[in-house]
Amino acid sequence: MVDVSKAQDGGIIKKILTEGSGDTPSSGNEVKVHYTGRLLDGTVFDSSKDRDELFKFKVGTGQVIKGWDEGIVTMKRGEVAILTCKPDYAYGPAGSPPKIPPNSTLEFEVEMHDFAGEDCSEDGGVMKSVIKEGTGLSNPREGSTVSISWTMKHMDRDLESRSVKFILGDGPGEGVVAGVEKALLKMKKGEIASVKVGFLYAYGQVGDAKLAVPGGADLTYQLTLEDFEQAKYKHEMSNAELLEFVEKAKEMALNFSRQEFLT
């Protein structure tokens, strides 16, 4: 048994029943698990198996109790483990009436079925997995000035390493593919992420001969958002700034349409 709480305060004790394999999920990943929750006296208060349906949620985003957000990210595919969560990592002084009394320590038997990165494009074309958490609460929005760096791979081949500072929305003019821009909109300052970019959000069916990117290639980026200066909201802009914003939006839409035509 091992304490897997970030604070190492005994808040989440993990006991592996069946070893898994491969990597573990990162914050923002959608995970699929089966679970059975019990009180310490063995009373079952909830089970996904009774519903015969995997439970899906985005780990590390506050959608579940703290014990799950911190404990699930230590599990591999196929792993079965018991997570024992103290009240501060479960439902606290309030409990969850009528089944969970106040200040209850809970046991969850969890089976990790699968997980995938955060879908930044809403169609599976840009999937992001956090390697290192960023800081702060905000993400850059379109029009923000961002400083980034990346290494880019196709399969096992390293194709490009570079750093660039640019305005989000002006990516094509700076050699930044659409998939990287979409991922940046979901990142925080200082975050490092692995981003899988499908060819439609990269170099399309044409590829890029200069970078040795073949046509139809899906790419993997290790992307770092080093810093950003947040863009103003529209209602904060002067007339001149608003006009410039509209023109850039039109140019971005035109560039994306051209890219789709080429693919």
C-alpha positions in Angstrom: 0.0 0.0 0.0 1.2 3.5 -0.8 0.1 7.1 -0.1 -0.6 8.7 -3.5 -1.9 12.1 -2.2 0.1 15.0 -3.5 0.5 16.3 0.1 1.7 12.9 1.3 -0.6 13.3 4.3 -2.2 9.8 4.2 -5.3 11.2 2.5 -5.3 8.6 -0.3 -4.0 5.1 0.3 -3.7 2.9 -2.8 -3.6 -0.9 -2.8 -3.0 -2.5 -6.2 -5.1 -5.7 -6.7 -4.1 -6.2 -10.4 -1.1 -4.6 -12.1 -1.8 -2.5 -15.2 0.5 -1.6 -18.1 1.7 1.4 -20.1 1.5 5.0 -19.1 -0.9 6.8 -16.7 -3.4 9.6 -17.4 -2.6 13.3 -17.0 -4.7 16.2 -15.9 -7.5 16.9 -18.4 -7.6 13.4 -19.8 -10.9 11.7 -20.2 -10.8 8.5 -18.3 -13.1 5.5 -18.4 -13.4 3.4 -15.2 -15.5 0.9 -13.4 -15.8 1.4 -9.7 -17.5 0.3 -6.5 -17.7 2.6 -3.5 -17.9 1.3 0.0 -18.0 2.6 3.6 -15.4 1.1 5.9 -18.0 -1.3 7.3 -18.3 -2.8 3.8 -21.6 -1.1 2.8 -21.8 -0.4 -0.9 -23.1 3.0 -1.6 -22.5 3.2 -5.4 -21.2 1.0 -8.3 -20.9 1.6 -12.0 -21.0 -2.2 -12.5 -24.6 -2.2 -11.2 -25.4 0.1 -14.1 -23.3 -1.9 -16.5 -21.8 1.4 -17.8 -18.3 2.7 -17.6 -18.0 6.0 -15.7 -16.3 8.8 -17.8 -14.9 12.0 -16.5 -12.0 14.5 -17.0 -9.5 13.8 -14.3 -7.8 16.7 -12.5 -10.6 19.2 -13.3 -12.7 19.0 -10.1 -15.5 16.9 -11.7 -15.0 14.3 -9.0 -13.8 14.1 -5.4 -10.2 15.1 -4.6 -9.2 11.6 -3.8 -10.1 10.5 -7.3 -8.5 13.5 -9.0 -5.2 12.7 -7.3 -5.5 8.9 -7.1 -6.7 8.0 -10.6 -3.7 9.7 -12.3 -1.5 7.0 -10.7 -3.3 4.1 -12.5 -2.4 2.3 -15.7 -4.7 0.7 -18.2 -6.0 -2.6 -16.9 -5.0 -1.8 -13.3 -7.4 -2.6 -10.5 -6.8 -0.8 -7.2 -8.5 0.1 -3.9 -8.3 3.9 -3.1 -9.0 4.6 0.5 -9.9 8.3 0.8 -10.0 10.2 4.1 -12.9 12.6 4.6 -10.9 15.7 3.3 -10.4 13.8 0.1 -14.0 12.5 -0.1 -17.2 14.3 1.0 -15.9 16.0 4.1 -18.0 17.1 7.1 -21.2 17.2 5.0 -21.0 13.7 3.6 -23.4 12.9 0.8 -26.8 12.0 2.3 -28.5 9.7 2.6 -25.8 7.0 1.8 -22.6 8.7 3.0 -22.5 9.9 6.6 -20.5 13.1 7.6 -16.7 12.7 7.9 -16.6 9.3 6.3 -13.5 7.6 5.1 -14.4 5.8 1.8 -13.0 2.8 -0.1 -13.2 2.7 -3.9 -12.3 -0.3 -5.9 -11.4 1.1 -9.3 -10.7 -0.6 -12.6 -8.9 1.6 -15.2 -10.2 0.8 -18.7 -8.9 3.6 -20.9 -8.0 7.2 -21.1 -7.3 9.8 -23.8 -6.0 13.4 -24.0 -8.2 16.5 -23.8 -9.9 17.1 -27.1 -9.0 20.6 -28.1 -10.7 20.5 -31.5 -13.9 18.7 -30.5 -13.4 16.2 -33.3 -10.4 14.2 -32.0 -8.0 16.1 -34.3 -6.0 17.8 -31.6 -5.5 15.8 -28.3 -3.6 17.3 -25.4 -2.1 15.5 -22.4 -0.4 17.5 -19.6 3.2 16.7 -18.8 3.7 19.5 -16.3 0.9 21.6 -14.8 0.9 25.3 -15.5 0.1 28.1 -13.1 -2.8 30.5 -12.7 -6.5 30.2 -13.6 -6.6 31.7 -17.1 -5.9 30.4 -20.6 -4.7 32.7 -23.5 -7.5 33.7 -25.8 -7.4 34.6 -29.5 -5.4 37.8 -29.9 -3.1 37.1 -26.9 0.6 37.4 -27.4 2.2 34.0 -26.5 5.8 32.8 -26.1 6.1 29.1 -26.8 8.6 26.4 -27.7 8.2 22.9 -29.1 9.7 19.8 -30.4 7.8 18.1 -33.2 7.9 14.4 -34.2 6.4 12.3 -36.9 6.3 8.7 -35.6 9.8 8.3 -34.1 11.5 11.0 -36.1 12.4 14.4 -34.6 11.6 17.0 -37.3 11.6 20.4 -35.7 12.6 22.3 -32.5 11.9 26.0 -32.2 10.7 28.9 -30.1 8.4 31.6 -31.3 6.5 34.6 -29.9 3.4 35.5 -31.9 -0.2 36.6 -31.6 -2.8 33.8 -31.3 -4.7 33.8 -34.6 -1.6 34.8 -36.6 -0.1 31.2 -36.5 0.0 30.5 -40.2 2.2 33.5 -40.9 4.6 32.4 -38.2 4.8 28.7 -39.2 2.5 27.6 -36.4 -0.1 24.9 -37.4 -3.7 25.2 -36.5 -3.5 22.3 -34.1 -0.9 24.0 -32.0 -3.0 27.2 -31.8 -6.0 25.2 -30.7 -4.0 23.5 -27.9 -2.6 26.8 -26.7 -6.2 28.0 -26.0 -6.5 25.2 -23.4 -3.1 25.7 -21.7 -1.9 27.7 -18.7 1.3 29.7 -18.2 4.3 27.4 -17.8 2.4 24.3 -18.9 4.2 21.6 -20.8 1.9 19.2 -22.8 2.1 16.4 -25.3 -0.1 17.4 -28.2 -1.2 14.9 -30.9 -2.1 16.8 -34.0 -4.0 15.1 -36.8 -2.9 15.9 -40.4 -6.0 18.1 -41.0 -4.8 20.5 -38.3 -1.1 20.2 -39.4 0.2 20.1 -42.9 -2.7 18.4 -44.6 -2.3 15.9 -47.5 0.4 18.1 -49.0 2.9 17.9 -46.1 6.0 20.2 -45.8 9.1 19.2 -47.8 11.3 21.7 -45.9 10.5 20.0 -42.6 10.4 16.5 -44.1 6.7 16.2 -43.1 5.0 13.7 -45.5 1.5 14.3 -46.8 -1.2 13.0 -44.5 1.1 12.9 -41.5 -0.2 13.1 -37.9 2.3 14.8 -35.7 3.2 14.9 -32.0 4.4 18.1 -30.3 5.9 18.6 -26.9 4.6 22.1 -26.4 5.5 24.6 -23.7 3.5 27.8 -23.1 6.3 29.8 -21.6 4.4 33.1 -21.1 1.5 35.1 -22.5 0.0 38.6 -22.5 -3.8 38.3 -22.3 -5.7 39.9 -25.2 -8.4 42.4 -24.4 -12.1 41.5 -24.6 -14.0 43.2 -27.4 -15.8 45.6 -25.1 -12.4 46.7 -23.8 -11.0 47.6 -27.3 -10.9 51.0 -29.0 -12.5 51.3 -32.4 -9.1 50.9 -34.1 -8.3 47.8 -32.0 -11.7 46.3 -32.8 -11.3 46.9 -36.5 -7.8 45.3 -36.4 -9.3 42.3 -34.5 -12.0 41.8 -37.1 -9.6 41.9 -40.0 -7.3 39.3 -38.3 -10.3 37.1 -37.7 -11.2 37.3 -41.4 -7.6 36.5 -42.4 -7.5 33.5 -40.0 -10.7 32.1 -41.4 -9.4 32.5 -45.0 -6.2 30.8 -44.1 -8.0 27.8 -42.6 -10.3 27.6 -45.6 -7.2 27.5 -47.9 -5.7 24.8 -45.8 -8.9 22.7 -46.0 -8.9 23.2 -49.8 -5.4 21.9 -50.0 -6.2 18.8 -48.0 
